[in-house]
Amino acid sequence: MTTHNDQNSDTVFDEKPRETDPSQALTEVAVPSDASVQQTIASSGLGVGVTINNRYVIEKELGRGGIGVVYLARDQQLLSKRVVVKVLLEESQQNEWVRRKFQQEIEALTRVEHPGIVGVLDAGALPDGKPFLVMQYVEGAPLRAAMRVEGMELERTAHLMQQIGRALSAAHDKGILHRDLKPENIMLQRLSDGEEQIKVIDFGIAKIKDSLVAPETVTAATVGTILYMAPEQLSAKPVSMASDVYALGIIAHEMLTGRRPFNPDSSFQLLEMQRTGVRVRPMDLRPSLSEEAERVIFKALAFNPKDRYQRAKDFGDDLAKALTADAGVIDSPVSGRLSDPTLPTMPAGSGVGTNPLASERTFPAGASRETASQAYSPQPGSAPPPPPKRGMNPLLLAAVGLVLLGLIGFGAWYAFKPNSASQQNPGGAAVTTPERELSFSLTVRKMRDGKPFQEPFETSGQEIFENGWQFWMNVMPTQAGYLYVINEGPQPRNGLPSYNVLYPLDGGSAQVAANQKVESPPRQSRGYFFDDEAGTEKMWMIWAVKPVPELENVKGVANPQDKGMVTNPEHVRALQGFFTKQRAASNAQAEKDKKRTIIRAKGDVLVNLVELEHH
């Protein structure tokens, strides 16, 4: 499901990398909202075999956006050494701001010579006047690809953060502010000795002091990637080195805990969250972190720029020192915090995603988000328990009858007791209420540019997932009964909650046998996908001894025509009343060694709310 959490903002920003190759050293540039160039061009005019400047032979296109195209090429004068060539699109030349920023990127890269910053090799113009830039080819992958839902290793994080801090300070010392730091703009290069070398890339919207090629600066525009912006940058106020440090603090938090410190629905909400401060302490998410490491991160994330580190190098060095001291402590994985019902147990970076496949349609379900679910049927004995994905943004629906994209990365399990949890018999003797149990897991496959990147892995669901990843949900009750799965959308419809039926499909039976594994969707299908936006999704999972009338009345809408949407106001109110009445405390425990989450509750009905986040 895809969601734009800031549709009402005047700020144009790039929330995801546009690369189509892990080694590409460029992401799309953010442009002021009044700029004329904000569309993707069909062709740049350069094809395989074309030679630029009688020297660089184009091998393939690495990626493109609305402003420029990046190619992999061979330098014929340097023994066919691989290089990256960035070309400004013809349509972009009509925009003065874009032309100026392209020239400033060249100036920025030529000013700084540092092993942690991608090097510039050449620049010029094509015969038709389009400018080009030749850069060092970084054979590696973005930092984003190295991040783990449970957090990266402490020593590795220390090593990388120290490098990033020093590279960034090298740029700052030359009067260059990056303004778009994020994991996608930091490449990891594996050296011959096995060591890792970082490369900060994409200075496309950098601010340069005393620029020689473009002295004018755009002051009334906010540019960058909103989720990594400092408060002053988000407010279109003057930025400083401390603004880049703030972005680096967010990256460090994400590297260590698997989640960003804030998960807003809009730029305005983000600013308020920044002003209030980090709600969930990094130490709560990863108990092995020391108070010193947490203090260093909090200082980098201070709301007032004056209270932050003024040099990125100092931040990187201090964090590295704290983390290497922590390395002697037994490193615990990120905590799911299932015991705290006010916090999402599965943090993620960007909402649930839409299925990238062309055969799928999207169905709007709200202004800032859209809820979608993909149709599927239970398959006993199917794939192993899969890992839950973070908050999924509702927008995905399969056109070929798969219509209900799942917000099913069950990160937070809050179970609910039945209203008849205990009764008394006529004689006054208390009747023992049986305990019910349900296991849940996800099968997840990492995706890159819509294609499988790694083999599927299983998880208990207590992780943070990435945009575009594919997943399947596995549910298995230990007792026979009736199983239902309902997605609750983030945006109400006509003042009422929006519900989508995920299971059962086409009015089929909800009855399941004891220890029957229900796979949704079937493993042989394409599965669900997290979309490109951040957000938190809700999914209700219900198991009952007998059929539940409120749910039996709506299960027939899970078909290609109705797309699982419950549109009858009477049925919506009935569902709302049922969830309100049945929701109660229950015991949810992640068994990470078995890659599953166990939900327990007493009574004839078990109701569990799952909340997921992703980015």
N, C-alpha and C positions, 0 to 999 in steps of 0.2 A: 504494500500500500504506500502510496506516495503522499506526502503532506508538505505544504509550505506553511510553516508556523508563523510567518511574518508577512502575510500577504498584504497587510495594510501599511506596511512600512514604505517610506520613500527611498529607502536604501536598497541599492542593488548589490548583491553579494553572491559570491560563489561558495556554495556549501559543500561541494564535493570536487575531487580532482577530475579532470576531463581526459586524463591519459588513457591510452589504450594499450600501453606497454609498461611493465613495472619499472623499466629503466629510464623512462622518459623524464626529462628534467624540466617539465613545465606544467603548470596548471593554468586554467583560464583566468584571465584578469578581470577584476571587478571594475565596472565602469559607472560613473555618476548616472543617476536615473534620467537626466535630461540628455544624455548622449544619444547619438543617432545610431550607433553601431551596437546592436544587441541581438543579432541573429546569426545563425550558422550558415555559412556559405557552402554551396554544393561542391565547388571545386576551387582549388587555389591556382590551377593552371600548371602545376608541376607534377610530373609523373616519374615513374621509375626509369632510371637511365639518363635523366636530364642533368646536365652539368652546369653548375653555378660558378660564375667567375673563372671559367676554364680550370676549375680545380676540384670542386666538391660534387661528386656524383651521387645523386639521390638513389637510395636503396628502397626505402619504404616510408610511408607516413606513420608517425608514432601517435599523433593525436591532434585534435583541432577544437576550436571554439568559435565564438562569434568575432574574434579579433585576429587571431593568428593561427598558423599551422606549424607543427613541429615535425621535422623529418630526420630519419637516420641517413647519414651519408658517409662516403669514403673520401678522405683527403688524398688526392692523387699525388701530391707533392711530398707527402709524408708516409710513403709505403702503404697507401690505402688504409691509413689509420681511421677508425670510426669516430665520427663527430656528430654533433646535433646541430641542425640548421633550423632556425626559427624565422619564418617569413610572415610579414604583415599582410593580411588579406587586402585585396584591392579596395573593397568596400570600406575597410577601416581607415584607409588613407584620407577619406573624406571627413574624418572626425579629427579635429585639431588636438583634442585632449589625448586621444589614442596615439596619434603620431608622436606627441611630445613624450608620453610615457614610454613608448618604445625606444626613443632615443635616450631617455634617462636610464632605462634598464642597461643599455649598452655602456653608458657612462658609469653607472654603479659598478658593473662587473669589471670594468677596466681600472677603476680606482683601487679596488681591493685585490690583493694577492695573498691568499691564505689557503692552506690545505683543506680547510673546512668550508670553503665557498667555491661553487662551480666556476671554472675558469672560462674566460672569453678568449677566443682565438682569432676571430676576424669579424669584419662587418662591412657592409656595402649596400649596393642597390642592384636589383635585377634590371635588365634592359627596359622593362616597362615601368620602371620607377619604384617598384615595391621594395622597401628596405628589408635586409636580412641580417641575421646575427648568427655567427658560428660559435658554438660552445663546446666545452669538454663533454664527452660522452661518459656518463657515469653508469658503469655496469653494476647493477644492484637492484634494490627495491626500496620503496618509500618506507619511512618509519612506521607508517600505518600498518603495513603488512607484518611487521615484527611485533606489534602490540598483541597482548593476550588478554582474554576476558578476565583472567584471574590476576592480571598484573604481570609485568616483566620482572625478571630476576633483578635483585637489588644491585648487585655488582655491575651488571651490564647497564642498568639504568644510570648508575653513577658514572660509568665510563663515557656513555653517550652524552649525558647532560653536561658533563664538563667540556667535552668537545664543542657542543652546540653553543654553550655560553661563551667560549673563547672565540669561536668563529663570528658570533654575533657582535661581540665587542670590537673585533677587528673592523667590521663594517661601520659600527658606530663611531669608531675613532676617525674614520674617513668622512664623517658627516652623513652617513646613509642610514635611514630608518627603513626596515623591511616592510612593516605594516601588514604583512599577510602570513605570519608564521603559523604553521599547522603541521601535523604529521605528514601530510601529503607533500609538503615543500621541504622536507628533510630526507635526503637519500642516504641509504646505508650501503657502503661499498666494502666488499670483502677483499682485503689485501692479500698478497702472496704469502705472507707469514701467518695468515689466519686472523689477524687483527681486523677490527672494523674501523672504517673512517667515515665520518659523516660529511655530507655535502649539503649546505644550505642552497636552495635553488629558488628560481622564480622571483626576481626582483622587479617584476612588471609594474607594480604599483608603489615601488619604493619612493620615499621622499628624500631628496638630495639637497644638502645645504650648499649654497653658492654654486648651483648647477651652471655649467658652462653652456650646455646645449639647450636648456629650457629653463631660464631664470624664473618664468612665471610659475606659480603653483596654484593648484585648485584648492581653495580653502573652504568652500561651501558644500563639499561633498564628503560623504562617508564611504570609504572603500575598504575592502578587505573581506574576511570571512567572519560573519557576525558572531559565531559561537566562540571565536578566539579573540574577540576584540576587547580591549580595555575600556572601562567606562567612558573615559574622555574621547576615545576614538569612536565609540558607539554614539556619542552625543555630538559628533562633528566638531569637537573642540581641538585645540592644538595638541599634537602628540609629541612625545619625547622618547628617549631611550627606555624610560620606565614603561612605556606602552608596549614595546616589544618584550620587555621582561615579564609583563603581565601575561602575554600570550604564551611565553615560555613556561610560566607557572602552571597554566592550564594543561599544557602538553605534559609537564612532569607529573601532575596529578593523574592524568589519564594513563601515563606509562606505568605508574605504580599501583593504581587501583582498578584500572580497566574502565574507568568512567570519568567523564568531565565533572567538575564541581557543580555545574549548573545545567539544568535541562529545561529551558524555557519554552513557552509557546509563542512568544513574540519578542521583538527587540525591546519593547517597553518593559515586559516582564523580566527580561534578562538584566536590564539596568537596575530594576528594583531588587533582584536577587543579589546582584553585585554589591549594592549598597547595604543590604542586610548582612551579607557575609555567608560563607560556606555553611550549609546546614548540617551536613553529615561529615564528621571528621574523618580524614584519611585513616587514622588509627582504628576507627570503628570498622572501616572496610577492610583494613589489612593490619591486624593486631601486631604483626612483627615490626611495623614501623616504629621508630623512636619518637619521643616528643620533640627532639631536636630537628629531625627530618620534617615533621609536621610544622614546626615553627618556621622553618626556612620556606616551606611552600606557602604558608599563610602570609608571610612577609611579601613574597612575590605577588600575591593576590590582593594586596591591600587596595582599598577603594581609592584612597588618595595617592596620586603618583609620588608625592614626597615621602610617603611612608614605605615605599617599595625599595628594593635594591636599585641603585642608580646605574649599576654596571652588570650586564649579563654575565660577565666572567665571574664576578663575585658570587652571584646566585648559583651558577653552575659548580663553582669550587666548593661553596658551603654545603650544597646538597650532596655532592659527591662524597665529601668528608663524613657527613651524617649517615649516608647510606652504607658506606664501607664499614663504618662502626657497627651499623645494624646487621651487617652480613654475618656477624658472629652469632646472631640470634636465630633460632629456628624460624625459618621463613614460613609464615602461614598464608594460605590462599585468601583471596578476597572473601569477606563474610557476606552471606546473603541477607543477614539481618531479618530473618523470617519472624523473629519475635516482636518486631516493631511494626505494627499494622499501619503506621502513618507514613512509612517510607517504602518506596518501591524496592522489592527484593532483587530485581534484575535490572540494574542500571544499564542504559545504553546510550549511544551517542546520537542517534537521530531518529526517529520514529520508524514504524514498521514499513516495509517497502512494497512497492508495487512489483508485480511480476514483470521483469524486463522483456519477456517474450512478446512478440508482436501479436500473437494470437489471443492475448488477454486484453480485456477491456477494463476501464476504470469507471467507477460509479461514485459521483460526489455525494458526500454525506454531511457536509458542514463547511463553514467558511474557512476555518483554519486547518481542518483535517477532514479526511474522508474515511469512512469505515467500509471495509470490504471483507468478504470471506469467500473461500473457494470451496466448491462442493466436493465431497469425498464420501467414501463408504468404508465401514469397518472391515478390517482384514485380520482375522485371527492368525496368530503366529507370524506376523510380519516383522519388518525391520526392528532392530534393537532400539531401546529407549533413546530418543534423540535429545540433544541439548536445547534448552529453551532459549528463545531470542528475546532481546530486550524490547522495550516498549515498541509496539508496532503501530505504524500509522495506517489507518484504514483507508484503502483506496483501491485495492486489488480485486478484480473479479475476473474469473476466467470466462472467455466468450464461448468456449466450446462446452458449456455446461458446468465448467468448474467456476463457480461464481462466488465463492465465499473465501476470500483470502484470510488466512488465520492469523489472528492476533494471539497466537498460542505459544509464545515463548513463555512458559509459565515461570516467571521469575519470582513472583511472590505468591505464596499460597496462604490464603487466609480462609480457613475452613469454617463451616457453619453447622451448628447443631439443628436438629429438627425441633419443631415446637412441642413435640411430645417426647422430649428427652427422657423423662421419667414419669411413671404413673404409679398409682397405688391401687391395689386390688380391693374388693369390698371388705376383706378381712383386715385391711390396714397394713398388710405386709408389703414392703417395697418390692417392686418388680425390677429385676436386674436388666439394665438397658444394654443391649449388645453394642460392641465397638465395631465400627465399619472402617475399612481400609481401602485406599486407592493409591496406586503408584503411577507416577508420571515421569516421562523423560522426553528428550528431543534427539533426533538425528539431524545433524547440521553439516552442510557442505559449504566451504568457503567458495566464493565466486569472485571473479575478476573480469570486468567488462562483459558480464553476462555469460561467462564460460566457467566451468568447474576449474578451481585452482588447486584444490587438494582433495584427498579422499574424505568421505563423510566421517564424522566423529560423533561420539555419543556424549551426552552431558545430562546432569541432573537439573539443569535449567537455572542455576544460580550464577549466571555469567552475564557479560555484556556482549552484544553481538554487533556486527557491522552491517552497514547498508548493502543490499544486494545479495546477502548470503541466502542460501536455500535451506529449507528445513522441513522435517516431517515430525508430527507429534505422535507419541505412543502413550496410551492410557490402558491400565489393567486393574480392574477391581478384583479383590480377593474373594468376593462373594457374588453370586448371581443376582441380577436385578435389572434396572433400567438406567441407561446413560444418556445424558443430554449435554450439549455444549452450545452456549449462547454467547455471542460477542456483543458487548455494549459499546456503542460508538461514543466518541468524545463530545459530539455536538448534538443537542436535543433537536427533535423535529416537532414543530408546533407546540413547544413547551413540554413535550414528553421525551423520555429517554429514547434513543434509537437502538433497536435490537436486531441482530442478524443471527439466524439459525445456522450453525455449523454442522451439527449432528443431532439426530439422524437425517438422512437425505430423502427427498422425494416422498415424504410421508411414510418412509419405511419404519420397521420396528426398532424401538430403542432397546429392546431386550438384549442382554449380554450374559454370557455364561461366567461362572466363577473362573478366575485366572485367564480369561480370554483377553488377548492383547488386541486392542483396537488401534489401527494405524491410520492416521489422518494427515494428508490424503494417502491412498495406497502407495506403497513404496515404488511401484513401477511408474507412477505418475511423475510429473515435473516437480511436485511439491509446492510449498509456499515460498515466498521471497520477502525479505525485508526491503522496504523501499528506501528512497534517498533522503527522507526527512526524519527529523528527530521527534520523539513523542512517546507517550505512555498509553498503552492500550489495555482494555479490560476484557476479560473473558470469564464467563461463569461456567463452572463445571458442576454438574448435578448428577448424583447417583441416588437411586431410591429403590426400596424393596418392591413397590408397586408403581404402575404408570402414574405420572403426575399430570392431572387434568390441564393445568395452566400451560404445560409444555406440550402435551399431546395436541392441544388446539392449534399450535403454531408450527409444528414440525413439517407440515406439508408445504411451507413456503420455500424450503431449501431445494429449489429447482431452478433451471436455467431462465425461466420466465420471471419469477419473483426475486431471484438472486438472493434468497434467504432473508429478505427484508420483511419484518413484521410491520405492516402498515395499518392494521385495524386498531384504532385507538383503544377499544375495549380490551383487546388482547394485550396491548402494550401496558395498560394499567394493571392488568392481572399479573403480568410478569413482574412489574415493578413491586407490586404488593407481595408477591411470592418471595422475591429476593430480600425485601425488607424484613419480612416475617421470619424467614429461615436462616438469615445470616446470623451466625453466632461464632464464638471462639472455637477453635479446633487446633489440633496439634499437627504442625507441618515440619518435617525434618528432612533435610537433604542428606542423602547417603552418597557422597561423592565418590567413594571407592567403588560403589556399585553403579554409579552414574544414573541415579534416579532420585526422585523426591517422593516421600511417603506422606500421605494425608490421612489423618485419622479423626473420626468423630463418632459420637454415640447417638444412637437413634435409628429411625427407619429412613431418614433422608440425610444425605451429606451434600452440603453446598459449599463450593470453594471459589473464591475470586482470585483470578490470576492477573497480575499487572506486569507488563513488560516494557522495557526501554531499549532503544538501540540507536546506533549512529554510524 
